[in-house]
Amino acid sequence: MKAFVVEKYGKDGARAAQVPEPTVQDRDVLVRVSAAGVNPLDKMVRDGEFKHLLKYRRPFVLGHDVAGVVVRVGPAVRGFKAGDEVYARPRDLRIGGFAEFIAIDEDDVAPKPASLTLQEAAAVPLVALAAWQILVDRAHLKPGHKVLIHAGAGGLGSTAVQLAKHLGATVATTASTDSEKLVRSLGADVVVDYTKEDFSKTLSGYDLVLDSLGGANLEKSLTVLKPGGLAIGVAGPPDADFARQLGAPFPLGALMNALSRKVRKQAEALGVHYEFFFMRANGSQLRKLSALYDSGELRPVVDTVFPFDRMPEAMAYAEQSRTRAGKVVVSMTPDHD
């Protein structure tokens, strides 16, 4: 089958190739891929940023988001059958959405939202699961809470803004002038135009900040939190809990703690908290999210759809922040237009 594989770590280490079709294990669902979403995590894994924590055996197929049609299932699978339209964020060490076929553990798979096309569905799993796990599982967001979501027009931001609004929160976001209309349509109550204003000078008293930029942006985000507030970062720095989540040995956990010591101390001095977040595969949560998409509470934001034979261009387009809003999707079918 055709696939986009990482042969060596680094920007020039991935290419299109012919690889064997995946083996279907007892609990696996074999999916013919219709479309796959492109995420910042694809670049990070390709470049080897997690190679000490996620020990992929090269060559491996890249791709963390997938939507397609079930071809066959393993003998222990009860919840899916051939012909089902599904979507998934395959678990770490079993990724591979940039290919014609992928075998996925049934616990990671869910029926795709009936109201979405397969291309739209491919844009959803990773960012929707991340938004759910941050806002619901980690932050326990409730009506009346105030949340600042950075980059509200981005793939994660556009999803988190909608989910936070659904949960009853007051939602602020940062966006460009061109994106203000979009993020307000998604549910943002307060929009800070980062090309004209410094959010840390205009916002205060927030319960939660979701930061996808890191660095100085994260440090400034700590200052808009109320006492006891929480900043969650998806761009780093990582912490010891991240290492434990991935089952890393103690020395790596200590290293992760060292990397985040500065921002954690800054947070402590302000009476607030910082946590790093790395999402996990979860098919049952995707089923809950499917209901929100089908009810109209959530909608995907897709910037551009590329055909598979332009996979390197799709990766570059996403990496260079050329997206105007939402996600980049790669179509495995020739009629992607």
Secondary structure, DSSP 4 states (H G I P E B T S, - for coil): -EEEEESSSSTTSEEEEE-PPPP--TTEEEEEEEEEEE-HHHHHHHTTTTTTTS---SSEE--S-EEEEEEEE-TT--S--TT-EEEE-PPTTS---SBSEEEEEGGGEEEPPTTS-HHHHHTSHHHHHHHHIIIIIIS---TT-EEEESSTTBHHHHHHHHHHHHTT-EEEEEE-GGGHHHHHHHT-SEEEETTT--HHHH---EEEEEESS-HHHHHHHHTTEEEEEEEEESSS---HHHHHHTT--HHHHHHHHHHTHHHHHHHHHHT-EEEE------HHHHHHHHHHHHTTS----EEEEEEGGGHHHHHHHHHTT--SSBEEEEESSTT--
